[in-house]
Amino acid sequence: MDFPIGMRLSPKLAAKGLEYVADWAANQGMDVIDVPEWNQTTKTIFDKYGLQVGSIDGRGAVGNTKLLSLDAEKRKQAVSDIMEQMSEVGALGGKVLFMCLIPEDNQTPKKQSFALWKETFPDIIHHAEKEDVYIALEGYPGPAPYYPTIGCTPEMLRAMFQAIPSKHFGLNFDPSHLVRLGIDYMRVLTEFGDHITYCHGKDTELLREEWYEYGGLPAVFGPAFDFSEGSWRYTIPGHGEVNWSKVASGLEKIGYKGPISIELEDHRYWGSLELEKQGMIKAREHLVNYFK
């Protein structure tokens, strides 16, 4: 077992510039970096430091996206934009386009967003197949109180993969979101293994005392920590509920060959360049135990 281990850009590191990040990441033993854009300049820097590109943020498809707008003209333009990006990414050897499908209007009911998705995405996936690019859906449920993202629960994922069964339309396996939602992450890995196109190295700690206070609802007067809603908090791997040994075995069993990319969202390793570096290093140290 030897999975590449990489990282998604965090703000203080990203502010230093991509060449600085690539140099630092390579020296820390990282194999892969996720980027917001993939172009020849970025590829040249990665080649210089022996790095591979991981996931690439879908243009206008991470966060509130016009791909799920109630306005048909906005949807049409968003489809054109994402298909153009797929062609650019594919031409430079990129493979994975990262998406978090939050509707343009957070109050859009999920059933309506799903209907818009069914209308919008067949052409997108056909183009992904043509360019040999793979979509990885992020499982972040979206902001409270509506939690409007589609593609973050087994119910919705099952419906989406039944509607578009292409291997180019897949899932970013991030157990941290599943833990906070109370969903069995290993069962998701097993049921949707054929659709996993990427994997994030992020964890979630369940805060037992806070769970008594708030249950699964957001804290009314605000959570005690960043990257939390009250009864849970995102952490680096090894500081939460995820059994990374089981995840590694499960990914190996389904034949996953991609990276494990650290997404740093932990209040203890946030707010300064040095803290972000510490978080990335500690996260990698834990993941190496299971993936290398």
C-alpha positions as CSV (number, residue, x, y, z in Angstrom):
1,M,0.0,0.0,0.0
2,D,1.5,3.3,-1.1
3,F,-1.0,6.1,-1.6
4,P,0.2,9.6,-2.5
5,I,-0.4,12.1,0.3
6,G,-1.0,15.7,-0.5
7,M,-2.7,18.9,0.7
8,R,-5.3,21.4,-0.2
9,L,-4.1,25.0,0.0
10,S,-4.7,26.8,3.3
11,P,-4.9,30.6,3.4
12,K,-1.6,31.6,5.0
13,L,0.4,29.2,3.0
14,A,-1.4,30.1,-0.2
15,A,-0.6,33.8,0.5
16,K,3.1,33.0,0.2
17,G,2.7,32.1,-3.4
18,L,2.6,28.8,-5.3
19,E,6.4,28.5,-5.7
20,Y,6.9,28.8,-1.9
21,V,4.1,26.3,-1.2
22,A,5.5,23.8,-3.7
23,D,9.0,24.0,-2.3
24,W,7.8,23.7,1.2
25,A,5.4,20.8,0.5
26,A,8.0,18.8,-1.5
27,N,10.4,19.2,1.4
28,Q,7.8,17.9,3.8
29,G,7.3,14.8,1.7
30,M,4.0,15.8,0.1
31,D,3.3,14.2,-3.3
32,V,0.2,16.2,-4.4
33,I,-1.3,19.7,-4.1
34,D,-4.9,20.6,-4.8
35,V,-5.3,24.0,-6.6
36,P,-8.0,26.5,-7.4
37,E,-6.8,26.6,-11.1
38,W,-4.7,24.4,-13.3
39,N,-2.7,26.1,-16.0
40,Q,0.8,25.9,-17.6
41,T,2.4,28.2,-15.0
42,T,1.2,26.0,-12.1
43,K,2.2,22.8,-14.0
44,T,5.7,24.2,-14.6
45,I,6.1,24.9,-10.9
46,F,4.9,21.4,-9.9
47,D,7.1,19.7,-12.4
48,K,10.1,21.7,-11.0
49,Y,9.5,20.3,-7.5
50,G,8.3,16.8,-8.5
51,L,4.7,17.3,-7.5
52,Q,1.5,16.1,-9.0
53,V,-1.7,18.1,-9.3
54,G,-4.6,16.7,-7.2
55,S,-8.1,18.1,-7.5
56,I,-8.8,21.3,-9.3
57,D,-11.7,23.5,-8.1
58,G,-14.5,23.5,-10.7
59,R,-14.8,27.1,-12.0
60,G,-17.9,28.5,-10.3
61,A,-18.8,25.0,-8.9
62,V,-17.4,25.3,-5.4
63,G,-19.9,27.0,-3.1
64,N,-23.0,28.7,-4.2
65,T,-23.1,27.7,-7.9
66,K,-25.0,29.1,-10.9
67,L,-25.0,25.5,-12.1
68,L,-28.0,25.2,-9.8
69,S,-29.4,28.7,-10.3
70,L,-33.1,29.1,-10.7
71,D,-32.3,31.4,-13.7
72,A,-32.0,29.2,-16.9
73,E,-29.6,31.7,-18.6
74,K,-27.3,31.7,-15.6
75,R,-27.3,27.8,-15.7
76,K,-26.5,27.8,-19.4
77,Q,-23.5,30.1,-19.0
78,A,-22.3,28.1,-16.0
79,V,-22.4,24.9,-18.0
80,S,-20.4,26.6,-20.8
81,D,-17.8,27.8,-18.3
82,I,-17.3,24.5,-16.6
83,M,-17.0,22.6,-19.9
84,E,-14.4,25.1,-21.1
85,Q,-12.4,24.5,-18.0
86,M,-12.7,20.8,-18.4
87,S,-11.1,21.1,-21.9
88,E,-8.3,23.3,-20.4
89,V,-7.7,20.9,-17.5
90,G,-7.7,17.8,-19.7
91,A,-5.3,19.3,-22.2
92,L,-2.7,19.8,-19.4
93,G,-3.1,16.4,-17.9
94,G,-5.4,17.3,-15.0
95,K,-7.9,14.6,-14.0
96,V,-10.1,15.6,-11.1
97,L,-12.5,18.5,-10.9
98,F,-13.7,19.3,-7.4
99,M,-17.3,20.5,-6.9
100,C,-19.5,21.4,-3.9
101,L,-23.0,21.8,-5.3
102,I,-24.6,24.4,-3.1
103,P,-27.5,26.1,-5.0
104,E,-27.2,29.8,-5.9
105,D,-30.0,30.5,-3.5
106,N,-29.5,28.6,-0.2
107,Q,-33.3,28.4,0.3
108,T,-33.8,26.3,-2.8
109,P,-35.4,23.0,-1.7
110,K,-33.1,20.0,-2.4
111,K,-35.7,18.3,-4.5
112,Q,-35.7,21.3,-6.8
113,S,-31.9,21.5,-6.9
114,F,-31.8,17.8,-7.8
115,A,-34.3,18.5,-10.7
116,L,-32.1,21.3,-11.9
117,W,-29.0,19.1,-11.6
118,K,-30.7,16.4,-13.7
119,E,-31.3,19.0,-16.4
120,T,-27.9,20.6,-16.2
121,F,-25.4,17.8,-15.7
122,P,-25.8,15.2,-18.5
123,D,-24.0,17.5,-21.0
124,I,-21.4,18.3,-18.4
125,I,-20.7,14.6,-17.8
126,H,-20.7,13.8,-21.5
127,H,-18.0,16.5,-21.9
128,A,-16.0,15.1,-18.9
129,E,-16.0,11.7,-20.6
130,K,-14.7,13.3,-23.8
131,E,-11.9,15.1,-22.0
132,D,-11.2,12.2,-19.6
133,V,-11.8,14.4,-16.5
134,Y,-13.5,13.1,-13.4
135,I,-15.8,15.0,-11.1
136,A,-15.4,14.6,-7.3
137,L,-18.5,15.8,-5.3
138,E,-17.7,17.3,-1.9
139,G,-19.9,16.1,1.0
140,Y,-20.0,19.4,2.9
141,P,-23.8,19.8,3.7
142,G,-23.7,23.6,3.3
143,P,-24.4,26.4,5.7
144,A,-27.0,26.4,8.4
145,P,-30.0,26.6,8.7
146,Y,-30.8,25.2,5.2
147,Y,-27.9,22.8,4.6
148,P,-28.7,23.0,0.9
149,T,-25.9,21.0,-0.7
150,I,-26.8,18.1,-2.9
151,G,-24.6,15.0,-2.9
152,C,-23.8,14.8,0.8
153,T,-26.0,12.0,2.0
154,P,-26.5,8.4,0.8
155,E,-30.1,9.1,-0.2
156,M,-29.1,11.8,-2.6
157,L,-25.9,10.2,-3.8
158,R,-27.8,7.1,-4.7
159,A,-30.3,9.1,-6.7
160,M,-27.6,11.0,-8.5
161,F,-25.5,8.0,-9.4
162,Q,-28.6,6.2,-10.6
163,A,-29.5,9.2,-12.8
164,I,-26.0,9.5,-14.2
165,P,-24.1,6.3,-13.8
166,S,-20.9,7.5,-15.5
167,K,-17.6,6.7,-13.9
168,H,-16.6,10.3,-14.6
169,F,-19.2,11.5,-12.1
170,G,-18.0,10.6,-8.6
171,L,-17.5,11.4,-5.0
172,N,-14.8,13.0,-2.9
173,F,-14.7,10.7,0.1
174,D,-14.3,12.9,3.1
175,P,-15.2,11.0,6.3
176,S,-15.2,14.2,8.4
177,H,-18.5,15.4,7.0
178,L,-20.1,12.0,7.3
179,V,-19.1,11.8,11.0
180,R,-20.7,15.1,11.8
181,L,-23.9,14.0,10.0
182,G,-24.0,10.8,12.0
183,I,-23.5,8.7,8.8
184,D,-21.5,5.5,8.8
185,Y,-18.5,6.5,6.7
186,M,-17.3,2.9,6.1
187,R,-20.7,1.9,4.8
188,V,-20.5,4.9,2.4
189,L,-17.1,3.8,1.3
190,T,-18.4,0.3,0.6
191,E,-21.7,1.2,-1.1
192,F,-20.2,4.0,-3.2
193,G,-16.7,2.7,-3.7
194,D,-17.1,2.5,-7.5
195,H,-17.8,6.2,-7.5
196,I,-14.9,7.5,-5.3
197,T,-12.7,9.7,-7.4
198,Y,-10.9,11.5,-4.6
199,C,-10.2,11.4,-0.9
200,H,-9.7,14.1,1.8
201,G,-7.6,13.6,4.9
202,K,-9.8,15.3,7.5
203,D,-11.3,14.2,10.7
204,T,-14.1,15.2,13.1
205,E,-14.2,15.1,16.9
206,L,-17.6,14.6,18.5
207,L,-17.8,16.8,21.6
208,R,-19.8,14.8,24.1
209,E,-20.6,17.6,26.6
210,E,-21.6,19.9,23.9
211,W,-23.7,17.2,22.4
212,Y,-25.8,17.3,25.6
213,E,-26.1,21.0,25.3
214,Y,-27.1,21.2,21.6
215,G,-27.7,17.7,20.3
216,G,-27.1,17.7,16.5
217,L,-28.4,21.3,16.2
218,P,-26.1,24.4,15.8
219,A,-25.3,26.2,19.0
220,V,-27.8,29.1,19.3
221,F,-25.2,31.5,20.8
222,G,-22.3,30.3,18.7
223,P,-19.9,27.4,19.0
224,A,-16.9,27.3,21.3
225,F,-14.5,26.6,18.4
226,D,-13.9,27.6,14.8
227,F,-14.7,24.8,12.2
228,S,-17.6,23.7,14.4
229,E,-21.3,24.3,14.9
230,G,-21.3,23.3,18.6
231,S,-21.4,19.5,19.2
232,W,-18.6,18.6,16.8
233,R,-15.4,20.2,15.3
234,Y,-13.3,19.4,12.3
235,T,-9.8,18.2,13.1
236,I,-6.6,17.0,11.6
237,P,-6.5,13.2,11.1
238,G,-5.8,11.3,14.3
239,H,-7.6,13.8,16.6
240,G,-11.2,12.7,15.8
241,E,-13.5,9.7,15.3
242,V,-12.2,8.3,12.0
243,N,-10.4,5.0,12.0
244,W,-7.8,5.7,9.3
245,S,-6.6,2.1,9.3
246,K,-10.0,0.9,8.2
247,V,-10.3,3.7,5.7
248,A,-6.9,2.7,4.2
249,S,-8.0,-0.9,4.0
250,G,-11.3,0.0,2.5
251,L,-9.8,2.2,-0.2
252,E,-7.3,-0.5,-1.1
253,K,-10.1,-3.0,-1.3
254,I,-12.1,-1.0,-3.8
255,G,-9.0,-0.3,-5.9
256,Y,-8.7,3.4,-5.3
257,K,-5.4,4.7,-6.6
258,G,-5.6,8.4,-6.0
259,P,-4.2,10.6,-3.3
260,I,-5.2,11.3,0.3
261,S,-5.3,15.1,0.4
262,I,-5.1,16.9,3.7
263,E,-7.8,19.6,4.1
264,L,-6.7,21.7,7.0
265,E,-9.8,22.8,9.0
266,D,-8.7,22.7,12.7
267,H,-8.8,25.7,15.0
268,R,-5.7,24.6,16.8
269,Y,-3.7,24.9,13.5
270,W,-5.1,28.0,12.1
271,G,-4.5,31.7,12.0
272,S,-0.8,31.9,11.3
273,L,1.7,30.5,8.8
274,E,3.5,28.4,11.4
275,L,0.3,26.9,12.8
276,E,-0.9,25.9,9.3
277,K,2.5,24.3,8.7
278,Q,2.3,22.4,12.0
279,G,-1.1,21.2,11.1
280,M,-0.1,19.9,7.7
281,I,3.0,18.2,9.1
282,K,1.1,16.5,12.0
283,A,-1.7,15.4,9.6
284,R,0.8,13.8,7.2
285,E,2.7,12.1,10.0
286,H,-0.6,10.4,11.1
287,L,-1.7,9.4,7.6
288,V,1.7,8.0,6.7
289,N,1.1,5.3,9.3
290,Y,-1.7,3.8,7.2
291,F,-1.2,4.9,3.6
292,K,2.5,4.4,3.1
